[in-house]
Amino acid sequence: MARRYNKRLKEVFAGVVEEPGVLKNSANNPLYLLCFAVGNERGKDVALRIAEHLLEELR
């Protein structure tokens, strides 16, 4: 499901983080899928680097 959602985001936005983060509860069950997309072409490289860094902890 995450791959399909990211594929759709790539059709609309300038940049998308390849691997989304997953928030899990205390029983280690997934609750949310955190995807990140950038609409600004000029700022996408910096924004994607920052988002990748923040989402690393959720993988």
C-alpha positions as a printed NumPy array, in Angstrom:
array([[  0.   ,   0.   ,   0.   ],
       [  2.87 ,   2.377,   0.798],
       [  4.469,   1.866,  -2.629],
       [  1.183,   2.598,  -4.375],
       [  0.608,   5.753,  -2.33 ],
       [  4.165,   7.004,  -2.938],
       [  3.799,   6.314,  -6.66 ],
       [  0.682,   8.493,  -6.727],
       [  2.445,  11.271,  -4.786],
       [  5.292,  11.256,  -7.323],
       [  2.791,  12.024, -10.082],
       [  1.752,  15.242,  -8.337],
       [  4.739,  16.576,  -6.349],
       [  8.28 ,  17.646,  -7.264],
       [  9.916,  15.261,  -4.784],
       [  8.883,  12.393,  -2.51 ],
       [ 10.811,  10.496,   0.166],
       [ 11.26 ,   6.956,  -1.173],
       [ 10.756,   5.033,   2.077],
       [  7.947,   6.323,   4.332],
       [  8.104,   6.046,   8.109],
       [  5.743,   3.899,  10.156],
       [  4.518,   4.982,  13.577],
       [  3.805,   2.008,  15.821],
       [  2.082,   1.637,  19.178],
       [  3.505,  -0.003,  22.31 ],
       [  2.48 ,  -3.447,  20.996],
       [  4.543,  -2.748,  17.843],
       [  1.445,  -2.573,  15.637],
       [  1.482,   0.027,  12.843],
       [ -0.769,   3.033,  13.381],
       [  0.28 ,   5.579,  10.752],
       [  2.277,   5.698,   7.543],
       [  4.245,   8.947,   7.305],
       [  4.94 ,  10.022,   3.741],
       [  6.702,  13.251,   2.796],
       [  6.252,  15.171,  -0.439],
       [  7.701,  18.505,  -1.613],
       [  5.899,  20.838,  -3.981],
       [  8.687,  23.383,  -4.48 ],
       [ 11.137,  22.297,  -7.187],
       [ 13.907,  24.675,  -6.043],
       [ 13.82 ,  23.592,  -2.398],
       [ 13.193,  19.895,  -2.868],
       [ 16.776,  18.658,  -2.377],
       [ 17.17 ,  20.264,   1.049],
       [ 13.642,  19.35 ,   2.145],
       [ 14.079,  15.707,   1.122],
       [ 17.413,  15.455,   2.978],
       [ 15.808,  16.823,   6.146],
       [ 12.774,  14.541,   5.836],
       [ 14.992,  11.475,   5.222],
       [ 16.942,  12.289,   8.373],
       [ 13.785,  12.657,  10.48 ],
       [ 12.121,   9.521,   9.093],
       [ 15.228,   7.342,   9.707],
       [ 14.167,   6.882,  13.336],
       [ 10.824,   5.4  ,  12.277],
       [ 12.228,   2.66 ,  10.064]])
